[in-house]
Amino acid sequence: MYYRVLWIVIIGSLLFAGCRQPQKDLFRTTGSIEAYQVDIRASGAGKLIYSNIREGTAVKAGHLFTVIDTTALHLQKEALSTKIDGIAIQIQSLAHKRSQLESRLAYLNKQHQRLSSLAASDGISQDKVDEITMERDVVRSQLADIPVSRDNFENSVKQIRDQIAQLNYHIRESRITAPATGMLLKRYVNPGERVQPGYLLATLGLTDTVWAMMYLPEPMLSQVTTGDPVTVILDGKPNPLQGRIEWIASEAEFTPKTVYTEDTRVSLTYGARVRIPNPDGVLKIGMPVTLQLEEYQP
């Protein structure tokens, strides 16, 4: 009886083991935190009249880095505004001129009618009628030119306003601010320097979202895809963070010497970049982390 029960237990255990799903094992590797970087460049030419770029400091989006002198731009803007004022006076004079020409034309029309009647009764020569007719035609031509002149003046004003808008844009762009929250990694200028458009001022590391590289052995490649979750473990922190694989290399390479796994570090692997949200700024650039991924064993 005893042996029968023992055999039943053994057979049941074997059958249960055979029905179990493949076990999941943990794949762990180390990496270091990196940040996406943005180059901060000058938008215009001029002297730096203000600079607040300190390497290694954390900044918020909108932080004022530098201000470029815009004195020349303001002088150009004032000159253009003066031109607009002058054109406005000319447009007003057109209205006065039109009123005068309309009055003159009304007088000439009456004169033309009177002289034409006299010429018809041989009271005056036809030459007098021709003279008044010619003068009337000149006044009519001058009146027809007024709308054209007004359109030309208004087009000139529009072009000048466009130039002023460009100057205003360059004046606003002279205040160079941080495009996002991050850490200042490198400074390339000092206060008082003169810069040209596109001149590199600083490099900003975007730390709201950071990344780390992990290296996957070839057998794991078919079981891992972009979007898979990755647990990020920090030294001395009880609660791990969560990241996701956003890119996997298409070519194999040797695992870097600075990276190790529990199995081996001298083998051909595929690099994978893990994107990690970092809204609280817990992860710092260069910080070592452990990256953990679940792996199905064959």
Buried (B, 14 or more C-beta within 10 A) or exposed (E): EEEEEEEEEEEEEEEEEEEEEEEEEEBBBBBBBBBBBBEBBBBBBBEBBBBEBEEEEEBEEEBEBBBBBBEEBEEBBEEBEEBEEEBEEEBEEBEEBBEEBEEBBEEBBEBBEBBBEEBEEEEBEEEBBEBBBEBBEBBBEBBEEBEEBBEEBEEBBEEBEEBBEEBEEBBEBBBBBBEBBBBBBBBBBEEEBEBEEEBBBBBBBBBBBBBBBBBBBEEBBEBBEEEBEBBBBBEEEEEBBEBBBBEBBEEBEEBEEEBBBEEEBEEEBBBBBBBBBBEEEBBBBEBEBBBBBBBEEE
